[in-house]
Amino acid sequence: MLQTKDIQNWFEAKSWKIHPFQYEVWRHFENDKHGLLNAPTGSGKTLALWMPICKKISQHPSKKSGLKALWITPLKALAQEIELSTQEVVDDLKLDITIDIRTGDTPNSVRAKQRKKMPDLLITTPESLHLLMSSKQMQQQFKDCCAIVIDEWHELMGSKRGVQIELALSRLKNCCSALRIWGISATIGNIDQAKEVLLGTERTYIEKAVLVKSALDKKIEVQSIVPEKMDRFPWRGHMGLQQIDNVIEIINNSESTLIFTNTRSQCEIWFQKLLQRVPEFAGELAMHHGSIEKKTRLWVEQAIRNGNLKAVVCTSSLDLGVDFSPVESVVQIGGPKGVARFLQRAGRSGHRPGAISKINFVPTHAIELVEASALKKATRQQHIEERIPYLNSFDVLIQYLLTLAIGPGFYPNEIYKEVKATFCFQAITDEQWNWVLNFITVGSQSLSSYDEYKKAIRLEDEKIVVENRGIAMRHRLQIGTIVSDAMVNVHYQNGQFIGTVEEWFISQLKEGDVFIFAGRTLELIRLRNMKAKVRNSKRKTSRVPAWMGGRLSLTAHLSELLRKELYSLHAQPKEQTFEIQALKPVVTQQLKESIIPKTDEFLVECFETKEGFHNVFYPFEGRFVHEALASLLSYRIGLLHPISCSIAYNDYGFELLSDQKIDLEEIFEQNLLSPIDLVSDLRQSLNINEMAKRCFRDIAVISGLVLSSHPAAAKTKHLQSSSQLLFKVFKDFEPYNLLYKQAQAETFEHHLEEGRLRLALDRISKQHPCIVYCEHPTPLSFPIITDRLRASMSTESLEDRIAKMIENIS
């Protein structure tokens, strides 16, 4: 039987110190408390919870084999890391405890063994947990589980995977005896709410809930890479390749470096350019992103752990808490768009107790130095965004109820109480609950004539079950809330799999066209049935896939910090950061043509070129908000005067380009940037219906209305057309359908960020408008204009055009 003294001796043998937060967690766990642990990366969070679980399992009265603890993680790679950490404790302390992993990568033979004999600790993902809950033996399998740990809870909470966890816990609370629920979270702005979302609204859990915060101060060193000659640093761009020599110097001076990019296309380009500049990096430089074949990704992860790679160019695929101890430095190319993401990436270096995390910020254009300054201050002050939990995700609830129905079945009254005790569904009404039950048993009203939508049946005793084996099989294949875009598999002619790219990109290519993917230059031979056949090419001109998911926007929190730093351009040099001081040549040019707005000012710049009249507005609220604002303002101006505008936007502002002069004073006199009638005007100005259709596609897949994961439904275009047809049916004949209404709500809340948009308009209405008529594009407007040009011109034409614009300005 494991004793506290054994644990203390183990720490001493490792020359590690037991931190106060670890003792605190052990004490609370032994006192039957539930909670959320908030501690920095590399501080020993896993051991804080694994040690008391080991102690509990070793004291377990039942000596029968079976599941005693669950460890849920958002990443398969992280599951392997947790297995290594927990197994080391078991081996060193010679404990009779078994550990295993259950994810989408687990072989069928291992799953079969697990069905016969569960390990004491099962490390799994939200999707695999729900698959386990679809078993007829579900209650028997989980009855002796005494602890559930949800790792990286902050990452799960702001997504529908978090709703999956909430629903799973609502059931397991009543299946498991003497259960303790604990989450592990990085620092976020709403850490107290994170605990509430995790544990639900039941009084018994609220009263026993604790929040344990580590007093350890994780040291993070942020270094901005500023060019020696700022007057030659570009005003626009998103690649940052002009800083490649500085990045090479960081790589050479570090044991191992992770180079984070914001998009997969940026990742591919940086990998290629580094190899071209330093051919000696071959064999020591690798690339990692979500579209690369799994075997290659796993090889790269292991090579980082083993210290075999000098550098890896990667995306968010390596954001989360995998322990890469050899990593000494992190490089962030361009703005990460959020403080939490920046800190998460910084934590990939110095992933050991007491070690310093080092991150180098590489701006891709001059104005990003303002963002660099804001990030440095936010890191020092630990000002981090909130993660907003989902509410009333009926698509996830429908999927969950079908999961229970194909397993042991469920009694509606019993499950309703459990569901209502979750944070997500605490406000669900009896009417909504009955609609959901009808949906899974008879289909919605407009689909009641079609048998394929009648998936579950209600028995005489009111129990709801799925008896059709085909329905059960298809549902199990579709469990999960991550819905991918239409993807095309890329293969060599011999069948060797390379990875996946989005269909919209590859469908633009003709046979014989060349593109760069997975670090290789490939020629498209043919595209058939969502499969692209390719061969290697030696041609130098090529395209790089751009993934639709790569268009990140500044978070509301970072936008606010960015505005504060922008206003600091008016301060005395001694009060400015190093990054702000470095911007002096750019500031001088901006002041030559225009102004830099103060706290109470809203800047609008206007100038004329051969293209027409450029009107550029600067809310500094992020590209998603600016997209909506540009469309809204264009629509409202059109109500006063017939006008045609083209729109461009980035994280700093938006442009209305017109063939006729716009009366800018009238915009403010008529209060056109007002939050009044916001929703109705947005519906008129934006194609809300198309946005909601795209949102509904995901909802249709998650709820099982449209099948996507089984072999017979591999045609993604069919999936698209099916969801669009259903959307139209609901819109025309069943507008009260909860899934249709959910699509509308998610479009406003998550894509358009209606609440944030309203706050921005409210702030603008209180600021003094500063309308400046300029001779030329300014440093602030330049990135917005060139972003618009990039969408309509070839690379060569664009570079020529930009060179002429710069020549005219100077």
C-alpha positions in Angstrom: 0.0 0.0 0.0 1.4 3.4 -1.1 2.1 5.8 1.8 2.9 9.6 1.7 6.4 8.8 3.0 7.0 6.6 -0.1 6.0 9.5 -2.3 8.3 11.9 -0.5 11.2 9.5 -0.8 10.6 9.2 -4.5 10.8 12.9 -5.0 14.0 13.1 -3.0 15.5 10.3 -5.1 14.8 12.4 -8.2 16.3 15.5 -6.5 12.9 17.2 -6.9 11.1 19.5 -4.5 7.5 18.9 -3.6 5.7 22.2 -4.2 3.0 23.5 -1.8 0.4 23.3 -4.6 1.1 19.6 -4.9 0.6 19.0 -1.2 -2.6 21.0 -1.4 -4.0 18.9 -4.2 -3.1 15.7 -2.3 -4.9 16.9 0.8 -8.0 18.0 -1.0 -8.1 14.7 -3.0 -7.9 12.6 0.2 -10.7 14.8 1.7 -13.0 13.8 -1.2 -12.8 17.3 -2.9 -13.3 18.1 -6.5 -11.4 20.9 -8.1 -9.3 22.7 -10.8 -5.6 22.9 -10.6 -4.0 26.0 -12.1 -0.2 25.8 -12.4 2.4 26.8 -15.0 3.9 24.5 -17.7 6.6 22.1 -16.5 5.8 22.6 -12.8 4.7 19.0 -12.0 0.9 19.2 -12.5 0.6 15.6 -13.6 2.3 14.4 -10.5 0.1 16.6 -8.3 -2.9 14.5 -9.3 -1.3 11.1 -10.2 0.2 10.6 -6.8 -3.0 10.7 -4.8 -4.7 8.6 -7.5 -2.0 6.0 -7.1 -2.4 6.1 -3.4 -6.2 5.7 -3.7 -5.9 2.8 -6.2 -3.4 0.9 -4.0 -5.9 1.3 -1.1 -8.9 0.3 -3.2 -11.0 -2.3 -1.4 -11.8 -4.2 -4.5 -8.8 -6.2 -5.8 -10.7 -7.0 -9.0 -9.2 -5.8 -12.2 -11.0 -2.9 -13.9 -11.0 0.8 -14.5 -10.1 2.9 -11.4 -9.2 6.2 -13.0 -9.7 8.2 -16.3 -7.3 10.8 -17.6 -8.8 12.8 -20.5 -6.6 14.8 -22.8 -7.4 16.9 -25.9 -4.3 15.5 -27.8 -3.3 12.0 -28.8 0.4 13.1 -28.5 -0.2 14.3 -25.0 -1.8 11.0 -24.1 1.6 9.3 -24.9 3.4 11.9 -22.7 1.0 11.2 -19.8 1.5 7.5 -20.2 5.3 7.9 -19.9 5.0 10.1 -16.8 2.5 7.9 -15.0 4.2 4.7 -15.9 7.6 6.0 -14.5 6.0 6.5 -11.1 4.4 3.0 -11.2 7.7 1.3 -12.2 9.8 3.2 -9.7 7.5 2.6 -6.8 6.8 -1.0 -7.9 3.0 -0.5 -7.8 0.5 -3.1 -9.0 -1.2 -0.6 -11.3 -1.8 -1.0 -15.0 -1.9 1.9 -17.5 -3.1 2.0 -21.1 -4.2 4.5 -23.8 -7.4 4.5 -25.8 -7.5 7.0 -28.7 -8.3 6.9 -32.4 -4.8 5.5 -33.0 -5.2 2.5 -30.7 -5.1 -0.7 -32.7 -8.2 -2.9 -32.7 -6.4 -5.8 -31.0 -5.6 -3.5 -28.0 -9.2 -2.3 -27.9 -10.4 -5.9 -27.8 -8.1 -6.6 -24.9 -9.4 -3.5 -23.1 -13.0 -4.7 -23.5 -12.1 -7.9 -21.8 -10.0 -6.3 -19.1 -9.7 -2.6 -18.5 -6.5 -1.1 -17.1 -6.5 0.7 -13.8 -5.7 4.0 -15.5 -7.1 4.7 -19.0 -5.7 7.7 -20.8 -8.2 8.8 -23.5 -9.7 11.7 -25.5 -13.2 13.1 -25.3 -14.2 11.3 -28.5 -12.9 7.9 -27.3 -14.6 8.4 -23.9 -17.9 8.8 -25.6 -17.2 5.7 -27.7 -16.7 3.8 -24.5 -20.0 5.1 -23.2 -21.7 3.6 -26.2 -21.0 0.1 -24.9 -23.8 -2.0 -23.5 -21.4 -2.8 -20.6 -20.8 0.9 -19.9 -22.1 1.0 -16.3 -20.2 -2.1 -15.4 -17.0 -0.8 -16.9 -17.1 2.5 -15.0 -18.6 1.5 -11.7 -15.3 1.3 -9.8 -13.8 4.5 -11.3 -12.8 6.8 -8.4 -11.1 9.6 -10.2 -11.4 11.6 -13.5 -8.7 14.1 -14.6 -9.4 16.4 -17.5 -6.0 17.8 -18.7 -5.7 21.1 -20.6 -9.3 22.0 -19.5 -8.8 25.6 -20.7 -8.3 24.3 -24.2 -11.4 22.1 -24.2 -13.7 24.5 -22.4 -14.1 27.1 -25.2 -15.1 24.4 -27.8 -17.9 21.8 -28.3 -15.4 19.2 -27.1 -15.8 20.9 -23.7 -19.6 20.2 -24.0 -18.8 16.6 -24.7 -16.8 16.5 -21.4 -19.7 18.2 -19.5 -22.2 15.6 -20.7 -19.9 12.6 -20.1 -19.3 13.8 -16.5 -23.0 14.3 -15.9 -23.5 10.6 -16.6 -20.3 9.3 -14.9 -21.2 11.1 -11.6 -24.1 8.7 -11.3 -22.3 5.6 -12.6 -19.1 5.8 -10.5 -18.9 5.3 -6.8 -17.0 7.9 -4.7 -15.9 9.8 -7.8 -13.5 12.7 -7.6 -13.3 15.1 -10.6 -10.3 17.3 -11.2 -9.3 19.5 -14.1 -5.8 20.9 -15.0 -5.8 24.3 -16.6 -3.3 27.0 -17.7 -4.0 30.5 -16.5 -7.0 32.1 -18.3 -9.0 35.2 -17.6 -12.1 33.4 -16.2 -10.4 30.6 -14.2 -13.3 30.6 -11.6 -15.9 30.1 -14.3 -13.7 27.3 -15.8 -14.2 25.4 -12.5 -17.9 26.0 -12.6 -18.2 24.7 -16.2 -16.2 21.6 -15.3 -18.1 20.6 -12.2 -21.6 21.6 -13.2 -24.4 23.2 -11.1 -25.2 20.4 -8.6 -25.0 21.6 -5.0 -23.1 18.5 -3.8 -20.3 19.2 -6.3 -20.3 23.0 -5.8 -19.9 22.6 -2.0 -16.9 20.3 -2.4 -15.2 22.3 -5.2 -11.8 23.9 -4.7 -9.5 26.0 -6.9 -5.8 25.3 -6.4 -3.4 27.9 -7.8 0.3 27.4 -7.9 2.4 30.2 -6.4 5.2 29.3 -8.8 6.2 32.2 -11.1 7.0 30.7 -14.5 9.7 32.9 -15.9 9.2 33.7 -19.6 11.7 35.8 -21.6 10.3 37.6 -24.6 12.7 38.9 -27.1 11.5 41.0 -30.1 13.6 40.6 -33.2 13.9 44.1 -34.6 15.7 44.7 -37.9 18.8 46.9 -37.7 17.5 49.3 -40.3 13.8 50.0 -39.7 13.6 52.3 -42.7 14.0 49.2 -44.9 11.6 47.1 -43.0 8.3 46.5 -45.0 5.0 48.1 -44.0 3.1 45.1 -45.1 3.5 41.3 -45.4 2.7 38.2 -43.4 5.6 35.9 -44.1 8.5 37.6 -42.3 11.1 36.1 -44.6 13.2 39.3 -44.6 14.1 38.2 -41.0 15.3 34.8 -42.0 18.9 35.5 -41.1 17.9 36.5 -37.6 16.0 33.2 -37.2 18.9 31.2 -38.5 21.1 32.8 -35.8 18.6 31.8 -33.1 18.6 28.2 -34.5 22.4 28.0 -34.5 22.7 29.4 -30.9 20.1 27.0 -29.4 20.2 23.3 -28.7 16.7 22.9 -30.3 14.2 25.4 -31.6 10.5 25.3 -32.4 9.5 27.9 -35.1 5.7 28.6 -34.8 3.8 30.0 -37.8 0.1 30.9 -37.8 -0.8 29.0 -41.0 0.2 25.7 -42.7 1.1 27.5 -45.9 3.4 29.8 -43.9 4.9 26.7 -42.3 5.6 25.1 -45.7 7.3 28.3 -47.1 9.5 28.9 -44.0 10.7 25.2 -44.1 11.6 25.5 -47.8 13.4 28.9 -47.4 15.4 27.7 -44.4 16.6 24.7 -46.3 17.5 26.8 -49.3 19.4 29.3 -47.2 21.2 26.6 -45.1 21.4 23.3 -47.0 23.3 21.9 -44.0 20.0 21.9 -42.1 18.9 18.9 -44.1 18.3 16.0 -41.7 18.2 18.4 -38.7 15.2 20.5 -39.8 11.7 19.1 -39.9 8.2 20.3 -40.3 5.0 19.6 -38.4 1.4 20.5 -39.1 -2.0 18.8 -39.1 -2.2 17.9 -42.8 1.0 15.9 -42.8 0.7 12.1 -42.6 0.4 10.8 -39.0 3.5 8.6 -39.2 5.7 11.5 -40.2 4.2 13.7 -37.4 4.9 11.0 -34.7 8.4 10.6 -36.0 9.0 14.4 -35.7 7.6 14.5 -32.1 9.9 11.6 -31.1 12.9 13.2 -32.8 12.3 16.4 -30.8 12.1 14.4 -27.5 15.3 12.6 -28.4 17.1 15.8 -29.2 17.8 14.7 -32.8 16.5 17.8 -34.5 18.0 21.3 -34.6 14.7 23.0 -35.4 11.1 22.2 -36.3 8.8 24.6 -38.3 5.3 24.0 -37.0 1.8 25.3 -36.4 -0.7 25.0 -33.6 -0.3 21.2 -33.9 2.5 21.5 -31.3 0.8 24.2 -29.1 -0.3 22.0 -26.2 1.6 20.6 -23.3 3.7 17.9 -24.8 7.1 17.6 -23.0 9.9 18.5 -25.4 12.6 18.9 -22.8 15.5 19.5 -25.3 13.7 22.6 -26.8 15.6 25.6 -25.7 14.1 28.4 -27.8 10.8 29.2 -29.4 10.3 31.5 -32.4 6.9 33.1 -33.2 6.6 34.3 -36.8 4.1 37.1 -36.9 1.5 38.1 -34.4 0.0 35.0 -32.6 -3.4 36.9 -32.4 -3.8 36.1 -28.7 -2.0 36.3 -25.4 -2.9 32.8 -24.3 -1.7 31.3 -27.6 1.6 33.2 -27.3 2.2 32.0 -23.7 1.2 28.4 -24.6 3.9 28.4 -27.4 6.5 30.0 -25.1 5.9 27.2 -22.6 7.2 24.6 -25.2 10.7 25.7 -24.2 12.0 25.3 -20.7 9.5 22.6 -20.1 11.0 21.6 -16.7 10.5 22.8 -13.1 12.4 26.1 -12.6 13.5 26.4 -16.2 13.1 29.6 -18.1 10.9 29.7 -21.2 12.4 31.7 -24.1 10.3 33.0 -27.0 11.5 35.3 -29.8 8.8 37.4 -31.6 9.6 37.9 -35.3 7.4 40.7 -36.7 6.4 40.2 -40.4 5.9 44.0 -40.9 6.6 47.2 -39.0 3.2 47.7 -37.3 3.4 44.3 -35.8 6.0 45.7 -33.4 3.1 47.4 -31.6 1.6 43.9 -31.1 5.0 42.7 -29.9 5.2 45.4 -27.3 1.6 44.6 -26.1 2.4 40.9 -25.9 5.6 41.5 -23.9 3.6 43.6 -21.3 0.8 41.1 -21.2 3.2 38.3 -20.5 4.8 40.2 -17.7 1.5 41.1 -16.1 -0.2 37.7 -16.9 -3.1 39.5 -18.7 -4.8 36.6 -20.5 -8.0 36.1 -22.4 -11.1 34.4 -21.2 -12.3 31.2 -22.7 -16.1 31.5 -23.4 -18.0 28.3 -22.8 -20.7 27.1 -25.3 -24.3 27.2 -24.2 -27.3 25.1 -25.5 -25.3 23.1 -28.1 -28.2 20.9 -29.1 -26.2 19.2 -31.8 -23.8 17.8 -29.1 -26.7 16.8 -26.9 -28.5 14.9 -29.7 -25.2 13.0 -30.4 -24.8 12.2 -26.7 -28.3 10.9 -26.3 -27.9 8.6 -29.3 -24.6 7.4 -27.8 -26.4 6.4 -24.6 -29.3 4.9 -26.7 -27.0 2.6 -28.6 -25.3 1.6 -25.4 -27.4 0.6 -22.3 -30.2 2.9 -23.3 -31.6 5.7 -21.1 -34.7 6.8 -19.2 -35.5 10.4 -20.3 -36.5 11.7 -16.8 -33.3 10.4 -15.2 -31.0 11.8 -18.0 -32.9 15.2 -18.1 -31.9 15.9 -14.5 -28.3 15.1 -15.3 -28.2 17.2 -18.4 -29.9 20.1 -16.7 -27.1 20.0 -14.0 -24.4 20.8 -16.6 -23.3 24.4 -17.2 -24.1 24.2 -20.9 -27.7 23.1 -20.5 -28.6 24.6 -17.2 -31.3 26.8 -18.9 -32.8 24.1 -21.1 -36.6 24.1 -21.0 -39.0 21.2 -20.9 -40.2 22.1 -24.4 -36.6 22.1 -25.8 -35.9 18.7 -24.1 -39.0 17.1 -25.5 -38.1 18.5 -29.0 -34.7 16.8 -28.7 -36.3 13.5 -27.7 -38.7 13.7 -30.6 -35.9 14.5 -32.9 -34.0 11.3 -32.2 -37.1 9.1 -32.2 -39.4 10.4 -35.0 -37.2 13.0 -36.7 -38.2 16.7 -36.7 -41.6 17.7 -38.0 -40.5 18.3 -41.6 -38.6 15.0 -41.7 -41.1 12.7 -40.0 -42.0 11.0 -43.2 -38.4 9.7 -43.7 -37.4 6.6 -41.8 -33.7 7.3 -41.9 -34.1 10.1 -39.4 -36.0 7.8 -36.9 -32.9 6.5 -35.1 -34.1 5.6 -31.6 -37.3 4.0 -30.3 -39.2 4.4 -27.0 -40.0 1.2 -25.3 -43.1 0.5 -23.2 -41.3 1.4 -20.0 -40.2 4.8 -21.5 -36.6 3.6 -22.0 -35.1 5.0 -25.2 -32.8 2.6 -27.2 -31.3 2.1 -30.7 -32.0 -1.5 -31.9 -30.8 -1.1 -35.5 -27.2 -2.3 -35.7 -26.6 -0.3 -38.9 -27.6 3.0 -37.2 -25.4 2.1 -34.2 -22.4 1.3 -36.4 -22.7 4.6 -38.3 -23.2 6.6 -35.2 -20.0 5.2 -33.5 -18.0 6.1 -36.6 -19.3 9.7 -36.4 -18.9 10.4 -32.6 -17.0 13.7 -32.1 -17.4 17.5 -32.6 -14.4 18.2 -34.8 -15.8 18.6 -38.4 -13.1 19.0 -41.0 -13.4 20.9 -44.2 -13.6 19.1 -47.5 -10.2 17.4 -47.7 -8.3 15.7 -50.6 -5.9 12.9 -50.0 -2.5 13.4 -51.7 -0.8 10.2 -53.0 2.2 9.4 -55.1 1.4 7.2 -58.2 2.6 4.1 -56.2 -0.1 4.8 -53.6 2.2 6.2 -50.9 0.2 8.7 -48.8 1.7 12.1 -48.3 -1.1 14.1 -46.5 -4.3 16.1 -47.1 -5.0 19.5 -48.5 -8.3 21.4 -48.7 -10.4 20.7 -51.8 -10.9 24.3 -52.6 -7.2 24.8 -53.2 -6.4 21.7 -55.2 -9.5 22.2 -57.4 -7.9 25.4 -58.7 -5.0 23.5 -60.1 -4.8 22.0 -63.6 -3.1 18.8 -64.4 0.6 19.5 -64.7 0.6 22.4 -62.2 3.2 22.3 -59.5 2.7 23.0 -55.7 4.7 22.7 -52.5 3.3 20.4 -49.8 4.9 18.5 -46.9 8.2 20.0 -47.7 8.2 18.6 -51.3 7.7 20.1 -54.7 4.9 18.1 -56.4 3.3 18.0 -59.8 -0.4 17.3 -60.0 -1.1 14.3 -62.3 -4.8 14.0 -61.8 -7.6 14.6 -59.3 -10.4 12.0 -59.0 -12.9 11.1 -56.3 -11.2 13.4 -53.6 -7.8 11.8 -54.3 -4.9 13.7 -55.9 -2.2 11.7 -57.7 1.2 13.5 -57.8 4.9 13.1 -58.6 8.0 14.9 -57.5 9.0 17.9 -59.6 12.1 19.9 -60.1 10.4 23.1 -61.4 11.1 26.2 -59.4 7.8 28.1 -59.8 5.1 26.6 -57.6 2.1 27.4 -55.4 1.7 26.7 -51.7 -1.6 25.5 -50.4 -3.4 28.1 -48.2 -5.7 26.5 -45.7 -9.1 28.2 -44.9 -8.5 27.7 -41.2 -5.5 30.0 -41.2 -7.3 33.3 -41.1 -6.9 34.1 -37.4 -8.2 37.3 -35.9 -6.9 39.3 -32.9 -8.7 38.4 -29.7 -10.8 41.1 -28.0 -8.2 41.1 -25.2 -5.2 41.6 -27.4 -7.0 44.2 -29.5 -7.5 46.3 -26.3 -3.8 45.9 -25.4 -2.8 46.8 -28.9 -4.8 50.1 -28.8 -3.1 51.0 -25.5 0.3 50.4 -27.0 -0.7 52.5 -30.1 -1.7 55.4 -27.9 1.8 55.1 -26.2 3.3 56.4 -29.4 2.5 59.8 -28.1 4.4 59.3 -24.8 7.9 60.4 -24.1 10.6 58.0 -25.3 11.7 57.2 -21.8 8.1 55.9 -21.2 8.0 53.8 -24.3 9.1 50.2 -24.8 12.0 49.1 -26.9 9.6 48.0 -29.7 7.7 51.3 -29.7 11.0 53.3 -29.9 12.2 51.1 -32.8 9.1 52.3 -34.8 10.3 55.9 -34.9 11.0 55.9 -38.7 7.6 54.5 -39.4 5.9 56.9 -36.9 7.7 59.8 -38.6 6.3 58.8 -42.0 2.8 58.3 -40.6 2.8 61.7 -39.0 4.1 63.2 -42.3 1.0 61.9 -44.1 -1.6 61.7 -41.3 -1.9 61.4 -37.5 -1.6 58.7 -34.9 -4.9 58.6 -33.0 -5.1 59.3 -29.2 -7.4 57.5 -26.7 -10.4 59.6 -27.5 -9.9 59.8 -31.3 -11.2 57.6 -34.1 -9.0 57.9 -37.2 -10.3 57.8 -40.8 -7.9 58.3 -43.7 -8.9 59.2 -47.2 -6.8 59.4 -50.4 -7.4 59.0 -54.1 -5.5 56.8 -56.6 -6.3 55.4 -60.1 -8.4 52.7 -58.4 -10.7 55.3 -56.9 -11.4 56.9 -53.5 -9.8 55.0 -50.5 -11.5 55.4 -47.2 -9.7 53.7 -44.4 -11.1 53.3 -40.8 -9.1 52.2 -37.8 -11.1 50.5 -34.9 -8.1 48.1 -34.1 -10.6 45.3 -33.3 -9.4 42.3 -35.3 -10.2 41.2 -38.9 -13.5 39.4 -38.1 -15.0 42.5 -36.4 -13.7 44.7 -39.3 -15.2 42.4 -41.9 -18.6 42.9 -40.3 -18.1 46.6 -39.7 -17.1 47.2 -43.3 -20.2 45.5 -44.7 -22.4 47.2 -42.1 -21.1 50.7 -42.9 -21.2 50.1 -46.7 -24.8 49.0 -46.4 -25.8 52.1 -44.2 -24.1 54.5 -46.6 -26.0 52.9 -49.5 -29.3 53.6 -47.8 -28.5 57.4 -48.0 -26.9 57.4 -51.5 -26.6 54.7 -54.2 -22.9 53.6 -54.0 -20.7 50.7 -55.0 -17.8 49.8 -52.6 -15.2 47.1 -52.5 -14.1 46.1 -49.1 -10.7 45.1 -47.6 -9.7 44.6 -43.9 -7.0 43.3 -41.6 -6.5 43.3 -37.8 -6.0 47.1 -37.6 -8.7 48.5 -39.8 -10.9 48.3 -42.9 -11.1 50.1 -46.3 -14.1 51.1 -48.4 -12.9 51.7 -52.0 -15.4 53.6 -54.1 -15.5 55.1 -57.6 -17.1 58.2 -56.1 -16.2 60.4 -53.2 -17.9 59.4 -49.9 -19.0 62.2 -47.5 -17.1 61.1 -44.4 -18.5 63.9 -42.2 -22.0 62.6 -43.1 -21.1 59.2 -41.7 -20.7 60.6 -38.2 -23.4 63.3 -38.5 -25.9 60.5 -39.4 -24.5 58.2 -36.7 -23.9 55.4 -39.2 -21.4 53.8 -36.8 -24.0 53.2 -34.1 -25.0 49.9 -32.4 -28.7 50.8 -33.0 -30.5 48.2 -35.2 -27.2 46.3 -35.4 -28.7 42.8 -35.9 -31.3 43.7 -38.5 -28.7 45.8 -40.5 -26.2 43.0 -40.3 -28.7 40.6 -41.8 -29.2 43.0 -44.7 -25.5 43.9 -45.2 -23.9 40.4 -44.9 -24.9 37.2 -46.4 -26.0 35.8 -43.0 -27.9 33.0 -44.7 -24.6 31.7 -46.4 -22.7 32.1 -43.1 -25.4 30.2 -41.2 -25.4 27.5 -43.9 -21.7 26.9 -43.3 -22.3 26.8 -39.6 -25.2 24.4 -40.1 -23.0 22.0 -42.0 -21.0 21.3 -38.9 -24.2 21.1 -36.7 -25.7 18.7 -39.2 -22.7 16.4 -39.0 -22.4 16.5 -35.2 -26.1 15.8 -34.7 -26.1 13.0 -37.2 -28.4 14.6 -39.6 -25.7 14.2 -42.3 -23.3 11.3 -42.3 -19.6 12.0 -43.0 -17.4 9.4 -41.4 -18.4 6.1 -42.9 -17.1 4.8 -46.2 -20.4 5.2 -48.1 -20.4 8.9 -47.3 -16.8 9.8 -48.4 -18.0 12.3 -51.0 -17.7 15.6 -49.2 -19.6 17.4 -51.9 -22.6 15.2 -51.2 -22.2 16.1 -47.5 -22.3 19.8 -48.5 -25.3 19.5 -50.7 -27.2 17.4 -48.2 -26.7 19.9 -45.3 -27.7 22.8 -47.6 -30.9 21.1 -48.6 -31.8 20.4 -45.0 -31.0 24.0 -44.1 -33.4 25.2 -46.8 -36.1 22.7 -45.6 -35.9 24.0 -42.0 -35.8 27.6 -43.1 -38.9 27.3 -45.3 -41.0 24.8 -43.3 -39.6 24.5 -39.8 -37.9 27.8 -38.7 -38.4 26.9 -35.0 -36.1 23.8 -35.5 -33.5 24.0 -32.7 -30.6 23.1 -35.0 -31.6 25.7 -37.5 -31.9 28.3 -34.7 -28.5 27.1 -33.3 -26.9 27.8 -36.6 -28.2 31.4 -36.6 -27.1 31.9 -33.0 -23.6 30.5 -33.5 -23.2 32.7 -36.6 -23.8 35.9 -34.6 -22.1 34.8 -31.4 -19.0 33.0 -32.7 -18.3 34.2 -36.2 -19.5 37.8 -36.2 -18.9 38.2 -32.5 -22.0 40.3 -32.1 -21.3 41.3 -28.5 -17.7 42.4 -29.3 -19.0 44.3 -32.4 -21.6 46.1 -30.3 -18.9 47.1 -27.7 -16.7 48.4 -30.6 -19.5 50.5 -32.1 -20.3 51.9 -28.6 -16.6 52.9 -28.1 -16.4 54.5 -31.5 -19.5 56.5 -31.0 -17.9 58.1 -27.9 -14.6 59.0 -29.7 -13.9 62.1 -31.7 -13.7 61.4 -35.4 -10.4 62.5 -37.0 -10.8 62.6 -40.8 -7.5 63.1 -42.5 -7.2 63.6 -46.3 -3.8 62.2 -47.4 -1.8 62.4 -50.6 -0.6 58.8 -50.4 -1.2 55.5 -48.6 0.2 55.7 -45.0 2.1 53.1 -43.0 -1.2 52.2 -41.3 -3.2 51.8 -44.5 -0.6 50.1 -46.6 -1.0 46.6 -45.2 -4.8 46.8 -45.8 -4.5 47.9 -49.4 -1.9 45.3 -50.3 -4.0 42.6 -48.7 -6.8 43.5 -51.1 -4.4 43.6 -54.1 -3.0 40.2 -53.1 -6.4 38.6 -53.6 -6.7 39.8 -57.2 -3.1 39.9 -58.6 -0.4 37.4 -59.3 2.7 37.5 -57.1 4.9 39.1 -59.7 2.3 41.8 -60.6 1.7 42.5 -56.9 5.4 43.0 -56.1 5.7 45.4 -59.1 2.7 47.3 -57.9 3.9 47.6 -54.3 7.3 48.7 -55.5 5.7 51.5 -57.5 3.5 52.5 -54.5 6.6 52.8 -52.2 8.4 54.8 -54.9 5.5 57.3 -55.1 5.4 57.7 -51.3 9.1 58.2 -50.9 
